[in-house]
Amino acid sequence: MTVYSKTQTRLGSQFWATACHYSALAGLIFPFGNIIGPFLVWQYRKNRSQRVDTHGRAALNFQMNISLLLIGLLLLSGFFKPLVVTVYVTGLLSVIYAVVAAMEARQGNLFEYPFAFEMMRLDNDDSDPAA
């Protein structure tokens, strides 16, 4: 059995918390990767660290909001052509916010995504019993 120090455990949870946010960039490669990426990371590590659970929920919640918004905008852009620009801007902001959230997670902070409705209950207690 391997015994890890508190520092190794804290750094490991920071790595996985950061991965929760960066994994949303998978949406640039395949459809709904922005949801599948954070979901897989969150499911893999959520029971090992409260920090990863909180960051995973936040990333997943925001990406689900963005996906619903983009689907709605794409449907409406069929009727209102100027909304196509809004689709691109929303997608770009999603990428920017994911990167900013990952950088905040790397510093040990929880980034509060703007304009996100709470679809999943978030525990704002970012303390980690392992840290």
N, C-alpha and C positions, 0 to 999 in steps of 0.2 A: 504494500500500500504506500503510495506516494503522499507525503505530507507537504502541503504548500504553506508558505508564510503568509501573513496578512497582506504584505505588499504585493506578492504575486497574485493573490486572490483579488485584491482591489484593482490591480492593473488588468487582470483578466476580465473582470466585470466591466471596466471602462472600455476595453477593446470590443466586447460584445455589444455594449450599449452604442458605441460608435458604429458598429457593423449594422445595427438595426436601421440606422438612418441612411448609411451609404448603400445598403442593399436596395433601397428604393430606386436607385439609378438603374436597376435592371429593367425598369420600364422603358429605358431608351433602346433596349435591345429586343425585347419581345412584349407583346400585349399583356397588360395587367401584371407585368413584372414589378411594377411599383408597389403592388399589394402583395404579390407572392413572395418577393424577397424579404421584406420586413416580417411577414408572417412566419416564414421558415426559420429565420434567425430567432425570432421571439419564441416560437414553439420549442426550439432546440434548447434554449438557455433560460427560459422564464422561471423555472422552478429552482434554479441554482443561485439566483441573485435578484433581489428586489429592484436594484438599479436597472438591470436588463429588462425586467418585467415592465417597469414604468416607461422606459425609453421605447421599448417595443410597442407598447400600447399607444404611446403618443405618435410614433411614426406610422403605425398602421391606421390609426384614427385619421390622421391628416391625409394619408394617401387614399383612403376610402372616400373622404370628402372630395378630394381633387378629382378622383375618377368619376364620381357621380356628377360633379360640376362639368367635367369635360364631355361626358356623354350627353348631358342636357344641352350644352353649347353646340355640340356637333349636330344634334337633332334640329336645334333652332337655326343653325347656320344654313340649313337647306332652304329656309324661308327668308332669312335675313343675311345676305352675303357679307355685310360688314362684321358679323360676329366671328368670321373665320380668323380675323386678326386677334380677337379676344381668346380664341382657342390656343393660338401660338403663345400669346403672352402668359396665359394661365399655365401652360406646360413649362415654359421657361421659369416662371416663378416657383413652380413645384420643384424643379431641379435646384434652383438657388436655395430655397428653404431647406431642402434635404441636406445640402452641403453645409450650410450654416449650422443646422441642428447637429450634424455629425461633429463639426469642429467644437461646438459647445459641449457635446457629450465627451469628447476627448479631454476637455478641461475639467470634467466632472460636474457640469451643470446641465440642467434640464431646459431645453429650448421650448418655449411656448409658441407653437405654431399659430400664426394669425388666421383669422377667418375660418376656424375649424369648429364645426359643431361636434359636441361630444357624443360619439356613437358608441364608444366603449368607456367604461368607468376608468378614470385615471387616478392613480394614487400619486399625489404630488409630493409625497414623502420620498425623497430621493436618497434616503439613508440606506445603507447596505449592511446587513448584519455581518457579512463577511469582511467588510472593510474596517 
